[in-house]
Amino acid sequence: MRTMTPGLRKFALTTHVTSSVGWLGAVASFLALSVVGLNSQDARMVRAAYLTMELTAWFVIVPLSLASLLTGLVQSLGTTWGLFRHYWVVVKLLITVLATLILLLHMRPISHMAGVAAETTLSSADLRGLRIQLVADAGAALLVLLVATTLSVYKPRGLTRYGWRKQREQRPVSP
């Protein structure tokens, strides 16, 4: 395996951390907007919240999730951590892939809600189930991203079978 130069590694790490933390922050903003959309009595505020949520999702959250996934792959393949050597990397990869896929599937209800908000004045009872779903999904997404962040910081020990094999292969054989 070929590792990146220290300068390139730091650039890749900075890009990954920036996109990952940006994704987390954008989801926190989305959660705040979804709570406003669910609870506000001001029709203009509700409309603005749902329209802003759609824009935030398409132009901030989706690109940051894809950037986080891509830069995480670059980081794992270009450093000694590897992609399948450590359980925490594998778990974080699975979390990121699943979160990104669920986000892409979730874009349809977000766009639907924004479309309804753009066309009509919503009462507090209109699409209540969908509005609650948007809050719950954003809260769950925030929690999942916090788990991924925690894994990145703490890096729990534990090599996969592949990691053990690679580690044994790299040890010099004593005569």
TAJOKA-V791069 format. One record per residue. N is the residue number from 1. RES is the residue in three letters. SS is DSSP state (a for helix, b for strand, c for the rest). Layout:
n = {N;N}
res = {RES;RES}
ss = {SS;SS}
This chain:
n = {1;2;3;4;5;6;7;8;9;10;11;12;13;14;15;16;17;18;19;20;21;22;23;24;25;26;27;28;29;30;31;32;33;34;35;36;37;38;39;40;41;42;43;44;45;46;47;48;49;50;51;52;53;54;55;56;57;58;59;60;61;62;63;64;65;66;67;68;69;70;71;72;73;74;75;76;77;78;79;80;81;82;83;84;85;86;87;88;89;90;91;92;93;94;95;96;97;98;99;100;101;102;103;104;105;106;107;108;109;110;111;112;113;114;115;116;117;118;119;120;121;122;123;124;125;126;127;128;129;130;131;132;133;134;135;136;137;138;139;140;141;142;143;144;145;146;147;148;149;150;151;152;153;154;155;156;157;158;159;160;161;162;163;164;165;166;167;168;169;170;171;172;173;174;175}
res = {MET;ARG;THR;MET;THR;PRO;GLY;LEU;ARG;LYS;PHE;ALA;LEU;THR;THR;HIS;VAL;THR;SER;SER;VAL;GLY;TRP;LEU;GLY;ALA;VAL;ALA;SER;PHE;LEU;ALA;LEU;SER;VAL;VAL;GLY;LEU;ASN;SER;GLN;ASP;ALA;ARG;MET;VAL;ARG;ALA;ALA;TYR;LEU;THR;MET;GLU;LEU;THR;ALA;TRP;PHE;VAL;ILE;VAL;PRO;LEU;SER;LEU;ALA;SER;LEU;LEU;THR;GLY;LEU;VAL;GLN;SER;LEU;GLY;THR;THR;TRP;GLY;LEU;PHE;ARG;HIS;TYR;TRP;VAL;VAL;VAL;LYS;LEU;LEU;ILE;THR;VAL;LEU;ALA;THR;LEU;ILE;LEU;LEU;LEU;HIS;MET;ARG;PRO;ILE;SER;HIS;MET;ALA;GLY;VAL;ALA;ALA;GLU;THR;THR;LEU;SER;SER;ALA;ASP;LEU;ARG;GLY;LEU;ARG;ILE;GLN;LEU;VAL;ALA;ASP;ALA;GLY;ALA;ALA;LEU;LEU;VAL;LEU;LEU;VAL;ALA;THR;THR;LEU;SER;VAL;TYR;LYS;PRO;ARG;GLY;LEU;THR;ARG;TYR;GLY;TRP;ARG;LYS;GLN;ARG;GLU;GLN;ARG;PRO;VAL;SER;PRO}
ss = {c;c;c;c;c;a;a;a;a;a;a;a;a;a;a;a;a;a;a;a;a;a;a;a;a;a;a;a;a;a;a;a;a;a;a;a;a;a;a;c;c;c;a;a;a;a;a;a;a;a;a;a;a;a;a;a;a;a;a;a;a;a;a;a;a;a;a;a;a;a;a;a;a;a;a;a;a;a;c;c;c;c;c;c;c;b;a;a;a;a;a;a;a;a;a;a;a;a;a;a;a;a;a;a;a;a;a;a;a;a;a;a;a;a;a;a;a;a;a;c;c;c;c;c;c;c;c;a;a;a;a;a;a;a;a;a;a;a;a;a;a;a;a;a;a;a;a;a;a;a;a;a;a;a;c;c;c;c;b;c;a;a;a;a;a;a;a;a;a;a;c;c;c;c;c}
